[in-house]
Amino acid sequence: MIISLKRPVRGFSLVELMISVVIGLLALLFATRLVISGETNKDAAVGGGDAMQNGMLAMFQLSGDAAMAGWGLNDPTVAGCAANFSDQRGYQLLTAQRDGVTITPLASVVIQSNGADPDLISFNSGSSNAAVASTMMKANYTGESYVVAAESAPYGYAAGHVLVVAPQAPDRPCSVMQIAGFNPATGRGAEMLLQGGSQYRYNAAASMPQHYNMNVTFMYNLGAPDQLHFHTWSVSNGVLLLRATDLAGAEAAGVSVADNIVSIKAQYGFDTRVLAGYDPNPPNNGKQLLPTASGGMRIGAWSGAMMDADGDGVNGGLGDYQRIAAVRIAVVARSKTVERPRPGVQCSASAALPTVFAGSVPAGVAAAPVQVNVAVAGDPVSWKCYRYRVFETIVPIINSQYRP
């Protein structure tokens, strides 16, 4: 008898091998989906952080400008006056409507409202310590190379300073000009000289006045030309831009301040109270008194455009600019990261356009909500593939309320 000592050969069958492969593929699929989900969540968190950082930076800059606005432009004769203005470096004032007529107003804040699209917002102020003081024009000006002040070398006025020449008649434009110093001739020290040339950037022919009458025209000092704080904020292709008179190279085209900012919006906060009593003297000429003597300014209405806040029948008149108690600002920032959907599925990172100014603040003041268009021109990716953060604040225009 022959006995075999060989053991049977053991191994995997084809069925067992196929089952192992399927289990391995399923494990790999689950691991891949877990990694993708983690990366998506990380991108959303990082993108949200970028939007938070950029939005806060933009709001800090805008609200800081608003807090300074109005210094030197708060006299009732100046605030809102239609200005002759020219800058050889290319800065331009924003335009506005006054009863259907286009003007370039000098005011603490000027808003060009563009509906759902980003607004243009200007905050303006001077830098001179003598800004709230004025000097009267003591000789008619008809195009001479000087203007005559009420006294020789007025306090706080120096060579190179920028002035606003403003008549008390509300239908007359004001003018921005730059003085070269005082006439050294004996007995003529009250003459503030006007000169052309590149060093006097605000004395281009287009900005020079043609005629102002003595004793009813005042001159206000805005300080040194490179410290003239005229700023205009805008948004272009997802970038916050600043044009400024006091920032070299930013006068005409502007400079980038923050990216992934898709919109900025602003609204005037008007004091619309009707007050008893009228001022028979210029510059109000029978119009209602300003409300600053009655417990300060109070917001009664929000509006992205000028309105007849003082009830004198003129939309965008001098009195309306003097009733701007605050400005409401909104910044809309988007995430840097694009959240891409699964194949065949539309983006769902953002389902609806953001709405700003929806709150009724202060209490009792009606909201004026605006739905914002956040699509960036030229971006091949849908706006729905980004996440957005909205920042809002209200800044009192303090300097405009403290009138001389």
Sine and cosine of phi, psi and omega as CSV:
sin_phi,cos_phi,sin_psi,cos_psi,sin_omega,cos_omega
0.00,0.00,0.75,-0.66,0.02,-1.00
-0.96,-0.28,0.82,-0.57,-0.02,-1.00
-0.95,-0.30,0.81,-0.58,0.00,-1.00
-0.99,0.11,0.76,-0.65,0.02,-1.00
-0.99,-0.16,0.04,1.00,0.00,-1.00
-0.95,0.31,0.71,-0.70,0.07,-1.00
-1.00,0.06,0.50,-0.86,0.01,-1.00
-0.90,0.43,0.63,-0.77,0.01,-1.00
-0.98,0.21,0.80,-0.60,-0.02,-1.00
-0.94,-0.34,0.46,-0.89,0.01,-1.00
-0.10,-1.00,-0.14,-0.99,0.02,-1.00
-1.00,-0.04,0.67,-0.75,0.12,-0.99
-0.99,0.11,0.24,-0.97,0.01,-1.00
-0.87,0.49,-0.60,0.80,0.00,-1.00
-0.91,0.41,-0.71,0.71,0.01,-1.00
-0.89,0.46,-0.63,0.77,0.01,-1.00
-0.90,0.44,-0.68,0.73,0.01,-1.00
-0.90,0.44,-0.63,0.78,0.02,-1.00
-0.90,0.44,-0.65,0.76,0.01,-1.00
-0.90,0.44,-0.67,0.74,0.01,-1.00
-0.89,0.45,-0.68,0.73,0.01,-1.00
-0.89,0.46,-0.70,0.71,0.00,-1.00
-0.89,0.47,-0.66,0.75,0.02,-1.00
-0.90,0.44,-0.65,0.76,0.02,-1.00
-0.91,0.41,-0.64,0.77,0.04,-1.00
-0.90,0.44,-0.67,0.74,0.03,-1.00
-0.89,0.47,-0.67,0.74,0.02,-1.00
-0.90,0.43,-0.62,0.79,0.02,-1.00
-0.90,0.44,-0.72,0.69,0.00,-1.00
-0.90,0.44,-0.64,0.77,0.01,-1.00
-0.91,0.41,-0.65,0.76,0.01,-1.00
-0.90,0.43,-0.70,0.71,0.01,-1.00
-0.90,0.43,-0.58,0.81,0.03,-1.00
-0.91,0.42,-0.67,0.74,0.02,-1.00
-0.91,0.41,-0.69,0.73,0.00,-1.00
-0.89,0.45,-0.69,0.72,0.02,-1.00
-0.88,0.47,-0.65,0.76,0.04,-1.00
-0.90,0.44,-0.67,0.74,0.02,-1.00
-0.91,0.41,-0.61,0.79,0.02,-1.00
-0.90,0.44,-0.70,0.71,0.03,-1.00
-0.90,0.44,-0.62,0.78,0.03,-1.00
-0.91,0.42,-0.69,0.72,0.01,-1.00
-0.88,0.47,-0.65,0.76,0.01,-1.00
-0.90,0.44,-0.65,0.76,0.01,-1.00
-0.93,0.38,-0.69,0.72,0.01,-1.00
-0.91,0.42,-0.68,0.73,0.03,-1.00
-0.89,0.46,-0.65,0.76,0.06,-1.00
-0.90,0.44,-0.59,0.81,0.07,-1.00
-0.91,0.41,-0.65,0.76,0.05,-1.00
-0.88,0.47,-0.70,0.72,0.01,-1.00
-0.89,0.45,-0.64,0.77,0.03,-1.00
-0.89,0.45,-0.72,0.69,-0.04,-1.00
-0.90,0.43,-0.75,0.66,-0.03,-1.00
-0.91,0.41,-0.65,0.76,0.01,-1.00
-0.90,0.43,-0.66,0.75,0.02,-1.00
-0.92,0.40,-0.63,0.78,0.04,-1.00
-0.89,0.46,-0.72,0.69,0.01,-1.00
-0.89,0.46,-0.70,0.71,-0.01,-1.00
-0.91,0.41,-0.61,0.80,0.04,-1.00
-0.87,0.49,-0.68,0.73,-0.01,-1.00
-0.92,0.38,-0.72,0.70,-0.04,-1.00
-0.92,0.39,-0.71,0.70,-0.02,-1.00
-0.93,0.37,-0.54,0.84,0.08,-1.00
-0.90,0.44,-0.66,0.75,0.07,-1.00
-0.89,0.46,-0.68,0.73,-0.03,-1.00
-0.90,0.44,-0.58,0.81,-0.02,-1.00
-0.92,0.39,-0.47,0.88,-0.01,-1.00
-1.00,-0.01,-0.24,0.97,-0.19,-0.98
-0.89,0.45,0.57,-0.82,0.14,-0.99
0.98,-0.19,-0.24,0.97,-0.02,-1.00
-0.89,0.45,0.83,-0.56,-0.03,-1.00
1.00,0.03,-0.21,0.98,-0.02,-1.00
-0.89,-0.46,0.31,0.95,-0.14,-0.99
-0.99,-0.12,-0.06,1.00,0.08,-1.00
-0.94,0.35,0.67,-0.74,-0.01,-1.00
-0.83,0.55,-0.41,0.91,0.03,-1.00
-0.96,0.30,-0.45,0.89,-0.11,-0.99
-0.99,-0.17,-0.70,0.71,-0.15,-0.99
-0.85,0.53,0.91,-0.41,0.01,-1.00
1.00,0.03,0.07,1.00,-0.03,-1.00
-0.93,0.37,0.58,-0.81,0.06,-1.00
-0.96,0.29,0.87,-0.50,-0.23,-0.97
-0.96,-0.28,0.65,-0.76,0.33,-0.95
-1.00,0.09,0.88,-0.47,-0.10,-0.99
-0.57,-0.82,0.71,-0.71,0.07,-1.00
-0.51,-0.86,0.72,-0.70,0.02,-1.00
-0.84,-0.55,0.84,-0.54,-0.02,-1.00
-0.91,0.42,-0.28,0.96,0.04,-1.00
-1.00,-0.04,0.01,1.00,0.19,-0.98
0.98,-0.20,0.02,1.00,0.03,-1.00
-0.95,0.32,0.64,-0.77,0.01,-1.00
-0.79,-0.62,0.64,-0.77,0.10,-0.99
-0.96,0.29,0.47,-0.88,0.12,-0.99
-0.94,0.33,0.52,-0.85,0.05,-1.00
-1.00,-0.08,0.35,-0.94,0.05,-1.00
-0.52,-0.86,0.18,-0.98,-0.01,-1.00
-0.97,-0.24,0.68,-0.73,0.14,-0.99
-0.81,-0.59,0.99,-0.17,-0.09,-1.00
0.80,0.60,0.72,0.70,0.06,-1.00
0.99,0.11,-0.05,1.00,0.02,-1.00
-0.98,-0.22,0.73,-0.68,-0.01,-1.00
-0.98,0.18,0.80,-0.60,0.04,-1.00
-0.74,-0.67,0.21,-0.98,0.14,-0.99
-0.91,-0.41,1.00,-0.04,-0.12,-0.99
-0.98,0.20,0.59,-0.81,0.22,-0.97
-1.00,-0.03,0.89,-0.46,-0.04,-1.00
-0.38,-0.92,0.30,-0.95,0.01,-1.00
-0.87,0.50,-0.65,0.76,0.02,-1.00
-0.64,-0.77,0.69,-0.72,0.07,-1.00
-0.76,-0.65,0.78,-0.63,-0.04,-1.00
-0.88,-0.48,0.78,-0.62,0.21,-0.98
-0.97,-0.22,0.99,-0.15,-0.06,-1.00
-0.98,0.21,0.74,-0.68,-0.05,-1.00
-0.86,-0.51,0.57,0.82,0.05,-1.00
0.91,0.42,-0.83,-0.56,-0.01,-1.00
-0.98,0.18,-0.29,0.96,-0.02,-1.00
-1.00,0.09,0.24,-0.97,-0.04,-1.00
-0.86,0.50,0.61,-0.80,0.05,-1.00
-0.99,0.10,0.27,-0.96,0.25,-0.97
-0.96,-0.26,0.76,-0.65,-0.10,-0.99
-0.76,-0.65,0.80,-0.60,0.07,-1.00
-0.90,-0.43,0.69,-0.72,0.16,-0.99
-0.86,-0.51,0.80,-0.60,-0.15,-0.99
-0.80,-0.60,0.63,-0.78,0.09,-1.00
-0.25,-0.97,0.32,-0.95,0.10,-0.99
-0.99,-0.17,-0.11,-0.99,-0.04,-1.00
-0.77,-0.64,-0.07,1.00,-0.09,-1.00
-0.96,0.28,0.65,-0.76,0.09,-1.00
-0.92,0.39,-0.35,0.94,0.01,-1.00
-0.99,-0.12,0.35,0.94,-0.12,-0.99
-0.89,0.45,-0.58,0.82,-0.05,-1.00
-0.99,0.16,-0.15,0.99,0.03,-1.00
-1.00,-0.10,0.57,-0.82,0.01,-1.00
-0.79,-0.61,0.32,-0.95,0.10,-0.99
-0.80,-0.60,0.66,-0.76,-0.05,-1.00
-0.99,0.17,0.59,-0.81,0.11,-0.99
-0.98,0.21,0.83,-0.56,-0.12,-0.99
-0.95,-0.31,0.21,0.98,0.13,-0.99
-0.46,-0.89,0.60,-0.80,0.03,-1.00
-0.85,0.53,0.64,-0.77,0.07,-1.00
-0.94,-0.33,0.84,-0.55,-0.01,-1.00
-0.75,-0.66,0.53,0.85,0.03,-1.00
0.96,-0.29,0.19,0.98,0.02,-1.00
-0.92,0.40,0.14,-0.99,0.02,-1.00
-1.00,0.01,0.35,0.94,0.02,-1.00
-0.34,-0.94,0.35,-0.94,0.17,-0.99
-0.85,-0.53,0.54,-0.84,-0.12,-0.99
-0.97,-0.26,0.84,-0.54,0.03,-1.00
-1.00,0.03,0.11,-0.99,-0.02,-1.00
-0.96,0.27,-0.36,0.93,0.00,-1.00
-0.58,-0.82,0.28,-0.96,0.01,-1.00
-0.95,0.30,0.72,-0.69,0.06,-1.00
0.69,0.73,0.93,0.37,-0.03,-1.00
-0.80,0.60,0.55,-0.83,-0.04,-1.00
-0.86,0.52,0.74,-0.67,0.06,-1.00
1.00,0.05,-0.14,0.99,0.01,-1.00
-1.00,-0.09,0.71,-0.71,-0.03,-1.00
-0.59,-0.81,0.28,-0.96,0.01,-1.00
-0.83,0.55,0.72,-0.69,0.00,-1.00
1.00,-0.04,-0.23,0.97,-0.04,-1.00
-0.92,0.39,0.47,-0.88,-0.01,-1.00
-0.99,-0.14,0.74,-0.67,-0.02,-1.00
-0.89,-0.45,0.44,-0.90,0.24,-0.97
-0.93,-0.36,0.86,-0.52,0.05,-1.00
-0.98,-0.18,0.89,-0.46,-0.14,-0.99
-0.72,-0.69,0.84,-0.54,0.10,-0.99
-0.99,0.17,0.42,-0.91,0.04,-1.00
-0.97,0.23,-0.31,0.95,0.06,-1.00
-0.94,0.33,0.87,-0.50,-0.10,-0.99
-0.92,0.39,-0.31,0.95,-0.01,-1.00
-1.00,0.03,0.03,1.00,0.00,-1.00
-0.98,-0.19,0.68,-0.73,0.02,-1.00
-0.96,0.30,0.45,-0.89,0.17,-0.99
-1.00,-0.06,0.17,-0.99,-0.05,-1.00
-0.64,-0.77,0.60,-0.80,0.10,-0.99
-0.98,-0.21,0.79,-0.61,0.00,-1.00
-0.59,-0.81,0.21,-0.98,-0.06,-1.00
-0.81,-0.59,0.77,-0.64,-0.04,-1.00
-1.00,-0.07,0.52,-0.85,0.00,-1.00
-0.99,-0.13,-0.01,1.00,-0.04,-1.00
0.75,-0.66,-0.34,-0.94,-0.07,-1.00
-0.89,-0.46,0.51,-0.86,0.00,-1.00
-0.91,0.41,0.85,-0.52,-0.04,-1.00
-0.97,0.23,-0.11,0.99,-0.03,-1.00
-0.90,0.44,0.58,-0.82,-0.02,-1.00
-0.86,0.51,0.78,-0.63,0.03,-1.00
0.98,0.20,0.11,0.99,-0.04,-1.00
-0.82,-0.58,0.49,0.87,-0.03,-1.00
-0.95,0.32,-0.20,0.98,0.03,-1.00
-0.99,0.12,-0.15,0.99,0.00,-1.00
-0.99,0.14,0.89,-0.45,0.06,-1.00
-1.00,-0.08,0.88,-0.48,-0.17,-0.98
-0.98,0.21,0.60,-0.80,0.06,-1.00
-0.90,-0.44,0.80,-0.61,-0.01,-1.00
-0.72,-0.70,0.41,-0.91,0.07,-1.00
-1.00,-0.07,-0.25,-0.97,-0.01,-1.00
0.98,-0.18,0.27,-0.96,-0.10,-1.00
-0.90,0.43,-0.44,0.90,-0.03,-1.00
-0.97,0.24,-0.23,0.97,0.07,-1.00
-0.91,-0.42,0.97,0.22,-0.22,-0.98
-0.91,0.40,-0.38,0.92,-0.05,-1.00
-0.99,-0.16,0.21,0.98,-0.03,-1.00
-0.95,-0.32,0.51,0.86,0.13,-0.99
-0.90,0.43,0.44,-0.90,-0.11,-0.99
-0.83,0.56,-0.55,0.84,-0.07,-1.00
-0.92,0.39,-0.40,0.92,-0.07,-1.00
-0.99,-0.11,-0.15,0.99,-0.08,-1.00
-0.98,0.19,0.70,-0.71,0.02,-1.00
-0.95,0.32,0.32,-0.95,0.01,-1.00
-0.97,-0.24,-0.54,0.84,-0.04,-1.00
-0.33,-0.95,0.80,-0.60,0.13,-0.99
-0.69,-0.72,0.65,-0.76,-0.04,-1.00
-1.00,-0.01,0.60,-0.80,0.05,-1.00
-0.92,0.39,0.41,-0.91,0.09,-1.00
0.94,0.34,-0.21,0.98,0.08,-1.00
-0.83,-0.55,0.19,0.98,0.02,-1.00
-0.83,-0.56,0.71,-0.70,-0.01,-1.00
-0.87,-0.50,0.43,-0.90,0.01,-1.00
-0.86,-0.50,0.74,-0.68,-0.08,-1.00
-0.86,-0.51,0.67,-0.74,-0.08,-1.00
-1.00,-0.09,0.84,-0.55,0.04,-1.00
-0.98,-0.19,-0.03,1.00,0.09,-1.00
0.99,-0.12,-0.25,-0.97,-0.06,-1.00
-0.91,0.40,0.56,-0.83,-0.10,-0.99
-0.90,0.44,-0.59,0.81,-0.02,-1.00
-0.99,0.17,-0.02,1.00,0.08,-1.00
-0.90,-0.43,0.20,0.98,0.08,-1.00
-0.95,0.31,0.89,-0.46,-0.22,-0.98
-0.99,-0.11,0.94,0.34,0.11,-0.99
-0.97,-0.25,0.92,-0.39,-0.07,-1.00
-0.83,-0.56,0.68,-0.73,0.09,-1.00
-0.81,-0.59,0.81,-0.58,-0.04,-1.00
-0.96,-0.28,0.63,-0.77,0.01,-1.00
-0.47,-0.88,0.16,-0.99,0.06,-1.00
-0.79,-0.61,0.74,-0.67,0.04,-1.00
-0.63,-0.78,0.84,-0.55,0.04,-1.00
0.79,0.61,0.66,0.75,0.07,-1.00
0.98,0.18,0.27,0.96,-0.02,-1.00
-0.82,-0.57,0.73,-0.68,0.09,-1.00
-0.99,0.16,0.83,-0.56,-0.06,-1.00
-0.90,-0.44,0.52,-0.85,0.03,-1.00
-0.79,-0.61,0.84,-0.55,0.23,-0.97
-0.98,-0.20,0.70,-0.71,-0.12,-0.99
-0.50,-0.87,0.60,-0.80,0.07,-1.00
-0.98,0.20,-0.38,0.93,-0.08,-1.00
-0.96,-0.29,0.35,0.94,0.05,-1.00
-0.76,-0.65,0.95,-0.32,-0.09,-1.00
-0.85,0.53,0.76,-0.65,0.00,-1.00
1.00,0.03,-0.12,0.99,-0.04,-1.00
-0.95,-0.31,0.14,0.99,-0.11,-0.99
-0.94,0.35,-0.68,0.73,-0.13,-0.99
-0.99,-0.16,-0.86,0.52,-0.11,-0.99
-1.00,0.02,-0.41,0.91,-0.02,-1.00
1.00,0.04,0.24,-0.97,0.03,-1.00
-0.81,-0.58,0.42,-0.91,0.00,-1.00
-0.97,0.23,0.72,-0.70,0.01,-1.00
-0.93,-0.36,-0.67,0.74,-0.01,-1.00
-0.45,-0.89,0.60,-0.80,0.02,-1.00
-0.98,-0.18,0.17,-0.99,-0.05,-1.00
0.83,0.56,0.58,0.81,0.19,-0.98
-0.97,-0.25,0.91,-0.41,-0.13,-0.99
-0.99,-0.12,-0.27,0.96,0.03,-1.00
-0.27,-0.96,0.54,-0.84,0.25,-0.97
-0.78,-0.63,0.65,-0.76,0.01,-1.00
-0.73,-0.68,0.45,-0.90,0.01,-1.00
-0.53,-0.85,0.44,-0.90,0.08,-1.00
-0.65,-0.76,0.61,-0.79,0.14,-0.99
-0.97,0.26,0.61,-0.79,0.18,-0.98
-0.96,-0.28,0.97,-0.25,-0.11,-0.99
-1.00,-0.05,0.61,-0.79,0.23,-0.97
-1.00,0.04,0.94,-0.35,-0.12,-0.99
-0.96,-0.29,0.24,0.97,-0.03,-1.00
-0.90,0.44,0.61,-0.79,0.10,-0.99
-1.00,-0.08,0.86,-0.51,-0.08,-1.00
-0.95,-0.31,0.55,-0.84,0.09,-1.00
-0.98,0.21,0.63,-0.78,0.04,-1.00
0.97,-0.23,0.54,-0.84,-0.02,-1.00
-0.70,-0.71,0.45,-0.89,0.01,-1.00
-0.98,-0.18,0.91,-0.42,-0.04,-1.00
-0.99,0.16,-0.10,1.00,-0.09,-1.00
-0.98,-0.19,0.42,-0.91,0.11,-0.99
-0.88,0.47,0.46,-0.89,0.06,1.00
-1.00,0.01,0.01,1.00,-0.07,-1.00
-0.97,0.23,-0.55,0.84,0.09,-1.00
0.78,0.63,0.82,0.58,0.07,-1.00
1.00,0.03,-0.03,1.00,0.03,-1.00
-0.98,0.20,0.24,-0.97,-0.04,-1.00
-0.90,0.44,0.58,-0.82,0.02,-1.00
-0.91,0.41,0.49,-0.87,0.07,-1.00
-0.94,0.35,0.49,-0.87,-0.13,-0.99
-0.99,0.12,0.13,0.99,-0.08,-1.00
-0.92,0.39,-0.38,0.92,-0.01,-1.00
-1.00,0.09,0.04,1.00,-0.07,-1.00
-0.85,-0.53,0.87,0.50,0.07,-1.00
0.99,0.16,0.33,0.94,0.03,-1.00
1.00,0.06,0.03,-1.00,-0.03,-1.00
-0.99,0.16,0.55,-0.84,0.03,-1.00
-0.69,-0.72,0.73,-0.69,-0.01,-1.00
-0.96,0.27,0.79,-0.61,0.04,-1.00
-0.88,-0.47,-0.30,0.96,-0.02,-1.00
-0.34,-0.94,0.58,-0.81,0.11,-0.99
-0.96,-0.27,0.65,-0.76,0.02,-1.00
-0.40,-0.92,0.69,-0.73,0.08,-1.00
-0.98,0.20,-0.27,0.96,0.02,-1.00
-0.88,-0.48,0.31,-0.95,0.06,-1.00
-0.91,0.41,0.50,-0.86,0.02,-1.00
-0.65,-0.76,0.18,-0.98,0.03,-1.00
-0.99,0.11,0.98,0.22,-0.11,-0.99
-0.96,0.28,-0.47,0.88,-0.05,-1.00
-0.99,-0.10,-0.03,1.00,0.09,-1.00
0.95,0.33,0.42,0.91,-0.01,-1.00
-1.00,-0.05,0.07,1.00,0.02,-1.00
1.00,0.01,-0.05,1.00,0.01,-1.00
-0.94,-0.35,0.84,-0.55,0.02,-1.00
-1.00,0.04,0.92,-0.40,-0.03,-1.00
1.00,0.03,0.40,0.92,0.01,-1.00
-0.98,0.21,0.04,-1.00,-0.01,-1.00
-0.84,0.54,-0.68,0.73,-0.02,-1.00
-0.90,0.44,-0.50,0.87,0.01,-1.00
-0.93,0.36,-0.66,0.75,0.05,-1.00
-0.91,0.41,-0.54,0.84,0.00,-1.00
-0.97,0.24,-0.16,0.99,0.04,-1.00
-0.98,-0.19,0.21,0.98,0.09,-1.00
-0.98,0.20,0.95,-0.30,-0.05,-1.00
-1.00,0.01,-0.48,0.88,-0.06,-1.00
-0.34,-0.94,0.16,-0.99,0.10,-1.00
-0.75,-0.66,0.67,-0.74,0.01,-1.00
-0.97,-0.25,0.81,-0.58,-0.12,-0.99
-0.86,-0.51,0.64,-0.77,0.10,-1.00
-0.75,-0.66,0.67,-0.74,0.08,-1.00
-0.84,-0.55,0.75,-0.66,0.05,-1.00
-0.91,-0.42,0.90,-0.44,0.01,-1.00
-0.93,-0.37,0.52,-0.86,0.03,-1.00
-0.88,-0.47,0.36,-0.93,0.02,-1.00
-0.93,0.38,0.50,-0.87,0.02,-1.00
-0.97,0.25,-0.49,0.87,-0.09,-1.00
-1.00,0.00,0.72,-0.69,0.08,-1.00
-1.00,0.08,0.79,-0.61,0.05,-1.00
-1.00,-0.07,0.97,-0.25,-0.09,-1.00
-1.00,0.03,0.72,-0.70,-0.02,-1.00
-0.99,0.14,0.11,-0.99,0.10,-0.99
-0.93,0.38,0.41,-0.91,0.00,-1.00
-0.82,0.57,0.74,-0.67,0.02,-1.00
0.99,0.12,0.04,1.00,-0.01,-1.00
-0.89,-0.46,0.68,-0.73,0.02,-1.00
-0.96,0.28,0.42,-0.91,0.05,-1.00
-0.87,0.49,0.60,-0.80,-0.01,-1.00
-0.70,-0.71,0.27,0.96,0.03,-1.00
-0.87,0.50,-0.63,0.78,0.07,-1.00
-0.72,-0.70,0.83,-0.55,-0.07,-1.00
-1.00,-0.08,-0.40,0.92,-0.07,-1.00
-0.67,-0.74,0.45,-0.89,0.06,-1.00
-0.92,0.38,0.61,-0.79,0.01,-1.00
-0.91,0.41,0.50,-0.87,0.09,-1.00
-0.87,-0.49,0.74,-0.67,0.01,-1.00
-0.90,-0.43,0.29,-0.96,0.05,-1.00
0.86,0.51,0.59,0.81,-0.02,-1.00
-1.00,0.06,-0.19,0.98,-0.04,-1.00
-1.00,0.07,0.57,-0.82,0.03,-1.00
-1.00,-0.05,1.00,0.10,0.00,-1.00
-0.75,-0.66,0.61,-0.79,-0.19,0.98
-0.87,0.50,0.13,-0.99,-0.05,-1.00
-0.84,0.54,0.75,-0.66,0.03,-1.00
1.00,-0.06,-0.16,0.99,0.03,-1.00
-0.99,-0.11,0.83,-0.56,-0.08,-1.00
-0.89,0.46,0.66,-0.75,0.07,-1.00
-0.95,0.31,0.42,-0.91,0.08,-1.00
-0.76,-0.65,0.95,0.30,-0.13,-0.99
-0.92,0.39,0.52,-0.86,0.02,-1.00
-0.72,-0.70,0.81,-0.59,0.12,-0.99
-1.00,0.07,0.77,-0.64,-0.20,-0.98
-0.98,-0.20,0.73,-0.69,0.12,-0.99
-0.99,0.14,0.90,-0.44,-0.08,-1.00
-0.96,-0.27,0.03,1.00,0.02,-1.00
-0.92,0.38,0.70,-0.71,0.00,-1.00
-0.98,-0.17,0.81,-0.59,-0.03,-1.00
-0.86,0.52,0.73,-0.68,0.05,-1.00
1.00,0.07,-0.11,0.99,0.02,-1.00
-0.99,0.16,0.88,-0.48,-0.02,-1.00
-0.95,0.31,-0.22,0.98,-0.03,-1.00
-1.00,-0.04,0.67,-0.74,0.01,-1.00
-0.89,0.46,0.55,-0.83,0.04,-1.00
-0.89,0.46,-0.36,0.93,0.00,-1.00
-0.95,0.32,-0.21,0.98,-0.01,-1.00
-1.00,0.06,0.03,1.00,0.02,-1.00
-0.90,-0.44,0.39,-0.92,0.16,-0.99
-0.98,-0.22,0.51,-0.86,-0.11,-0.99
-0.80,-0.61,0.53,-0.85,0.12,-0.99
-0.83,-0.56,0.69,-0.72,-0.01,-1.00
-0.93,-0.36,0.75,-0.66,0.04,-1.00
-0.87,-0.50,0.73,-0.68,0.01,-1.00
-0.72,-0.69,0.51,-0.86,0.10,-0.99
-0.41,-0.91,0.31,-0.95,0.09,-1.00
-0.85,-0.53,0.80,-0.60,-0.03,-1.00
-0.87,-0.49,0.88,-0.48,0.10,-0.99
-0.91,0.42,0.66,-0.75,0.07,-1.00
-1.00,0.03,0.99,0.14,-0.15,-0.99
-0.89,0.45,-0.74,0.68,-0.10,-0.99
-0.88,0.48,-0.54,0.84,0.00,-1.00
-0.95,0.32,-0.39,0.92,-0.02,-1.00
-0.99,0.12,-0.47,0.88,0.01,-1.00
-1.00,0.00,0.99,0.12,-0.08,-1.00
-1.00,-0.01,0.57,-0.82,0.04,-1.00
-0.92,0.39,0.00,0.00,0.00,0.00
